[in-house]
Amino acid sequence: MYLIILFIILIILFYFANNKKIINFENFTIQKLDKKYEIRRDDCLDYCDEKSCLKMFDKQKQLLDCERCTIKGGCFQKGIVTNSCNVCQEGEVPKNCRLTSNYGCKDNNNLMSFNGVNPYYVLAESDGYTYTKECKFCWNI
């Protein structure tokens, strides 16, 4: 009985060992934002809703504050009321502010990268029936 189980396990292992999929990185492409979309950071209130623009302005300010703090050698902490730049505690490392998990937005030249850029928005066609444009912010792309 044990011999049959051992034989089946060996067949399965042999099957998986010979059917390895080789990853060919030449087939991967970098996903970019289409060139027809212009990256915008100014005049947001002229095109987009106030709530989203204020969120973008706040993200830009937090990114700038974080980078200034990091340059000084401090550790940036986001607070409920106000942000602070404190002396790093023992073992604490300053944040990489531009990471998309921190304060940066997706890079329009490489949407899959975790290295972010300053927050932005683009104007996109809303649908095929109207000629209006819709704001798409970097956290929604």
N, C-alpha and C positions, 0 to 999 in steps of 0.2 A: 504494500500500500504506500509506504513512504517513498519507495523507489519511483512509483508513478507520479507522485506529487513533485518530487525532485526533478523528474524528467520534464514535467509541464512547466515548472519554473524556469528551467534551463532553456526551453524552447522560447518562452516569453522574453527572457533576457536576451537571447540570441536575436530574436526578431527586432527588439528595440535598439540593440547595438548596431544592427545593419541598416536601420531605417532612420538614422539621424538626419535631421533637416539642416542643411548647411545654409547659414544666413549670408546672403550676398548683399553687402551694404551699398553696392552700386545701384541697386534697384530702389533705394529709398530716396525720396525727394523732400526738400525743405518746403513746408507749407508756408506760403506768403500771402499777404493780403493783396488782392488784385490792384494793379497800378491805376485803375480808374477811380479808386477811392483815395482821396486826398486826406492826409493826416492833418487834423486841425486841433489847435489848442486855444486859439483866440476866437472872439466873437461868439462864444457858445450861447449866450443868452439871446442872440439874434436868430438862432436857428433851432434851438432845443428847449426842452422844458426846464424850468428853474430848478426843480429838485435834483435832476440828474447833473445839471451844470454845477450846482453847489457841491454835490458829491465829488465831481471831478476836481474842482478847485481845492476841496479838503484833502483829497488824495495827493494832489500836487504839493500842497503845503506840508503834509506829513512826510512825504518823500524828501523834500528839501530840508526839513528840520532833522530828519534821521541822518541824512548825509552830512550835514553840518556837525552833528553830534559825533558821528563816526570819525570825521576828520580831526576833531579835538581829542579823540581817543576815549570818548565816553560810550556808555551803553544807553541807547534810546528806549524809553518805555512809553507806550501809548496809554494814556489815562482816560478816564471817563470824562472828566472836565477839561483837563489840560495835559499835554504831553510833557515829558521831562527828559533831560539829559543828565544822567547820574554817572558817578564813578563806577566802573565795572567791579562787581563783586569778585571774590576769589574764584577762579575757574570759569567765569562768565566771559564770553567772547562777543565783541560788538557784532551786530546784525549786518548782513548784506542787505541793505535797504532796497535795492533794485530787484530782488527776487520777487517773482509773481506771488509767492506765499506771504511776502511782507507788504511792501508799498508800491512795487512796480507793476506795470501793466504788460500784457503780452507784446512782444516785439513784432511789429508789422512785417519784418523781413524774415522772421522765423517764429511762427505762431506756436510751435511745439516746445520752444526753449523755455526754461525756467528763469533765465536772465531777462529781466524786464526793462522797460523804458518809462519815461515820464508819461503820465496819463494823457489820453487823447480821445478824440471822437472822429467819426467819419459820417458823411452824408450819403445815405443809400436810398435807392428807389424803394418806395413803400410797397407797391405792387404793380402789376402790369396794366391796370385800368386807369390809374391816375398819374399825373406828372409831378406829384408832390415828393419831397424827399424826407426821409426819416433819419433821425440821429441814432447812431449805433456807437455806444461807448466801449472802450477797450475791455472792460470787464464782462461785456456781453458777447464778444466776438469769439 
